[in-house]
Amino acid sequence: MESGLRFAAIDIGSNAMRLLFTRVIEKKNGKPFFIKESLIRMPLRLGHDAFTMGTISKQNCESFLQTIIGFKNLIEAYGPVSYRACATAAMRNAKNGLDLVHRVKESSGIDLDIITGQDEARMILSRNINQYLITKKYYIHIDVGGGSTELTIISDGIKQISKSFSIGSVRLLEGKVQKSYWNDMRDWIKGGTKTLGKIKAIGSGGNINKIASMLGKHKGESLNHAEIKKVINKIDAKDIEDRITILGLRPDRADVIVHASKIYLNCMKWAGAKKIIVPQSGLADGIVSQLYDDYKGNNAA
């Protein structure tokens, strides 16, 4: 007999779309064990359109809808207990974002939620990251996406303040980040951390995960400033083609990873954080965690 509960999550980011299949095993001690069974990533950069034109092009709308239909077919084959689809900064910014939500419902039956930056940060911070928090310690959680960066300051394992900034790797690539955006981010970080003691950063997002794996780090291990700079200097020294063919970066990662690193490094510097913990989990993991909690709540004795 097959064990475990199956859940699925769709994460529609600014740089790619992801479909995650996760099985949850409920152990005898009551603690759930999450197993990522499959992650499918479609490199569709909706952020390019959203941040340069303010709308998602007809061609990308069609690619997006075909991908969603494909994801729905896979979800039906997988047969999860429940699933959820969430979209972030690109869809929040696109004038035709809500129109696409209606088209997704018509073509696939999926209810697509365009979530706020605050919701995004909250879901990412769920069980997947909370396990790395130590009481009586201070943290700044830095989640860098293609279109925005979500920052959360945590003390005693509790979220204190959180804010979303329109600074992301794709926005930087497209030259759509004004200096005032950086100043606002710096002032918010410095203001929120000035009375705190020693602080550690927690990083989420595909680019920091890639930097950690290039350094041979395991899930939940820390990187320091010098280690990140070492990897980025290695990447920055090569053109896009060599980043792909020699370093093994995906084409849609190769042109944004240096931009993303600038966000992590600046946030760490302004917060005074020497190290950044990389749990290697993202929004899709957070969605699954929330689905599991909802399932348990609905099925409580």
C-alpha positions in Angstrom: 0.0 0.0 0.0 1.3 3.4 -1.0 2.1 5.7 2.0 1.9 9.4 2.3 -0.3 12.3 1.2 0.4 14.0 -2.2 0.2 17.7 -2.8 1.0 19.9 -5.9 2.0 23.6 -6.2 2.3 25.9 -9.2 4.6 28.9 -8.8 4.4 31.5 -11.6 7.4 33.7 -11.2 8.9 36.5 -13.2 11.7 34.4 -14.6 10.1 30.9 -14.8 7.0 28.8 -14.0 7.4 25.8 -11.7 5.2 22.7 -10.9 6.2 20.9 -7.7 4.9 17.5 -6.6 5.5 16.6 -2.9 4.6 13.6 -0.8 4.2 14.1 2.9 4.9 11.1 5.2 3.4 11.4 8.6 5.9 9.9 11.0 5.1 8.1 14.2 6.4 11.0 16.3 3.8 13.2 14.6 6.2 15.2 12.6 5.5 15.3 8.8 8.4 14.5 6.4 8.2 16.3 3.1 9.6 14.5 0.0 10.0 16.5 -3.2 9.0 13.9 -5.8 9.3 16.1 -8.9 10.0 19.7 -9.9 9.2 20.8 -13.4 10.5 24.2 -14.4 9.4 26.1 -17.6 11.7 28.9 -18.5 9.1 31.4 -19.5 10.2 34.9 -18.6 6.9 36.8 -18.0 8.8 39.6 -16.2 10.5 40.7 -19.4 7.1 41.8 -20.8 5.6 43.0 -17.6 8.6 45.2 -16.6 9.4 46.7 -20.0 5.9 47.0 -21.6 3.6 46.8 -18.6 1.7 43.9 -20.3 2.4 40.3 -21.2 2.7 39.8 -25.0 0.2 37.8 -27.0 2.9 35.2 -27.8 3.9 34.8 -24.1 0.2 34.6 -23.1 -0.3 31.6 -25.4 2.9 29.9 -24.2 1.8 30.6 -20.6 -1.7 29.1 -21.2 -0.2 26.0 -22.9 2.1 25.5 -20.0 -0.7 25.8 -17.5 -2.8 23.2 -19.5 0.3 20.9 -19.5 0.7 21.4 -15.7 -3.0 20.6 -15.1 -2.7 17.3 -17.1 0.3 16.3 -15.0 -1.6 17.2 -11.8 -4.5 15.1 -12.8 -2.1 12.2 -13.5 -0.4 12.7 -10.1 -3.7 12.8 -8.2 -2.9 15.0 -5.2 -5.0 15.6 -2.1 -5.1 19.3 -3.2 -3.1 21.8 -5.2 -2.7 25.6 -5.5 -1.5 27.9 -8.2 0.1 31.3 -7.2 1.5 34.1 -9.4 3.9 36.8 -8.2 5.5 40.1 -9.3 5.2 39.8 -13.1 1.4 39.0 -13.0 1.0 41.7 -10.3 2.5 44.3 -12.6 1.0 43.3 -15.9 -2.1 45.2 -17.0 -3.5 42.0 -18.5 -2.7 39.9 -15.4 -6.4 39.6 -14.3 -7.4 38.8 -17.9 -4.9 35.9 -17.9 -6.4 34.7 -14.6 -9.8 34.4 -16.3 -8.3 32.7 -19.3 -6.5 30.2 -17.1 -9.8 29.3 -15.4 -11.6 28.9 -18.8 -8.8 26.8 -20.4 -7.7 24.6 -17.5 -10.2 25.0 -14.6 -7.4 26.2 -12.4 -8.1 29.0 -9.9 -4.9 31.2 -10.2 -4.2 33.5 -7.2 -2.1 36.6 -7.8 -0.6 37.0 -4.4 1.0 40.0 -2.7 4.6 40.3 -1.8 3.7 39.9 1.9 1.8 36.7 1.2 4.7 35.4 -0.8 7.2 36.1 2.0 4.8 34.5 4.6 4.4 31.3 2.6 8.2 31.0 2.0 8.8 31.5 5.7 6.5 28.7 6.6 7.7 25.4 8.0 10.5 25.1 5.4 12.5 28.0 6.9 11.2 28.2 10.4 13.1 25.0 11.2 16.4 26.9 10.8 15.4 29.6 13.3 17.0 29.7 16.8 15.2 31.5 19.6 16.7 34.6 21.0 18.5 35.2 17.6 17.8 37.9 15.0 17.4 37.2 11.3 16.7 39.0 8.0 14.9 36.8 5.4 15.8 37.9 1.9 13.7 36.4 -0.9 14.9 37.6 -4.3 12.7 36.9 -7.3 12.7 38.2 -10.9 10.5 41.1 -10.1 10.7 41.9 -6.4 12.5 41.2 -3.2 10.6 40.4 0.0 12.4 41.3 3.2 11.3 40.1 6.7 13.0 40.8 10.0 12.6 38.0 12.6 13.4 37.9 16.3 12.7 35.1 18.7 11.4 33.1 15.8 8.6 35.6 15.2 8.2 37.9 12.2 8.5 41.5 13.3 8.2 43.5 10.1 8.1 42.7 6.4 8.2 44.7 3.2 8.2 44.1 -0.6 10.5 46.1 -2.8 10.4 46.4 -6.6 13.9 45.2 -7.1 14.4 41.9 -8.7 17.0 40.1 -11.0 14.9 40.5 -14.2 14.0 44.1 -13.3 17.8 44.8 -12.9 18.6 43.1 -16.2 16.0 45.2 -18.0 17.4 48.4 -16.3 14.1 49.1 -14.6 15.4 49.7 -11.0 15.8 53.3 -10.0 18.4 54.5 -7.5 15.6 55.6 -5.2 14.4 52.0 -4.9 17.9 51.0 -3.6 17.8 53.9 -1.2 14.4 52.9 0.1 15.6 49.3 0.7 18.7 50.5 2.4 16.9 52.9 4.7 14.2 50.2 5.6 16.9 47.6 6.5 19.0 50.0 8.5 16.0 51.3 10.3 14.7 47.9 11.1 17.9 46.4 12.3 19.7 49.3 14.1 18.5 48.3 17.6 19.1 44.6 17.1 22.2 42.6 18.1 24.1 40.2 15.9 22.0 39.3 12.9 22.1 36.4 10.4 20.5 36.4 6.9 18.3 33.7 5.4 18.2 33.6 1.6 15.6 32.1 -0.7 15.3 32.2 -4.5 16.7 30.2 -7.3 19.9 32.3 -7.7 21.1 31.9 -4.1 20.2 28.2 -4.2 22.4 27.9 -7.3 25.3 29.9 -5.7 25.1 27.5 -2.7 25.2 24.4 -4.9 28.1 25.7 -6.9 30.0 26.0 -3.5 29.1 22.4 -2.7 26.8 23.5 0.2 24.1 21.3 1.5 20.5 22.4 2.3 20.4 24.7 5.3 24.2 25.5 5.3 25.5 29.0 5.5 27.5 31.1 3.0 29.6 34.1 3.8 30.2 37.3 1.8 33.6 36.2 0.5 32.2 32.8 -0.7 29.4 34.5 -2.6 31.8 37.0 -4.2 34.2 34.2 -5.2 31.4 32.4 -7.2 30.0 35.7 -8.7 33.5 36.8 -9.8 33.9 33.4 -11.5 30.6 33.8 -13.3 31.0 37.5 -14.1 34.4 36.8 -15.8 32.6 34.7 -18.5 30.3 35.7 -21.3 26.7 34.3 -21.3 27.6 31.4 -23.7 30.5 30.2 -21.4 28.3 30.6 -18.3 25.9 28.1 -19.9 28.4 25.7 -21.6 31.3 25.7 -19.1 29.6 26.5 -15.8 26.4 24.7 -16.5 24.0 27.5 -15.8 20.6 27.5 -17.4 20.2 30.1 -20.1 17.6 32.0 -18.1 19.8 31.9 -15.0 23.0 32.8 -16.7 22.0 36.4 -17.4 20.4 37.3 -14.1 22.5 35.5 -11.4 25.0 38.4 -11.1 22.2 40.9 -10.7 20.5 38.7 -8.0 23.7 38.4 -6.1 24.0 42.2 -5.9 20.6 42.3 -4.0 21.7 39.6 -1.5 25.1 41.2 -0.9 23.6 44.7 -0.4 21.0 43.5 2.0 23.5 41.6 4.0 25.8 44.6 4.1 23.1 47.0 5.2 21.8 44.6 7.9 25.4 43.8 9.1 24.9 40.1 8.4 28.1 38.2 7.9 26.5 34.9 6.8 23.4 33.8 4.9 21.6 30.5 5.6 20.3 28.9 2.4 17.4 26.4 3.1 17.0 25.8 -0.6 13.2 26.1 -0.5 11.0 28.5 -2.2 7.4 29.6 -2.8 6.3 26.2 -4.2 7.5 24.5 -1.0 5.6 27.1 1.0 2.4 26.5 -0.9 2.7 22.7 -0.2 3.3 23.4 3.5 0.2 25.6 3.7 -1.9 22.9 1.8 -0.7 20.3 4.3 -1.6 22.5 7.2 -5.1 23.2 5.7 -5.6 19.5 5.1 -4.7 18.7 8.8 -7.0 21.5 10.0 -9.9 20.3 7.9 -9.4 16.7 9.0 -8.7 17.2 12.7 -10.7 14.9 15.0 
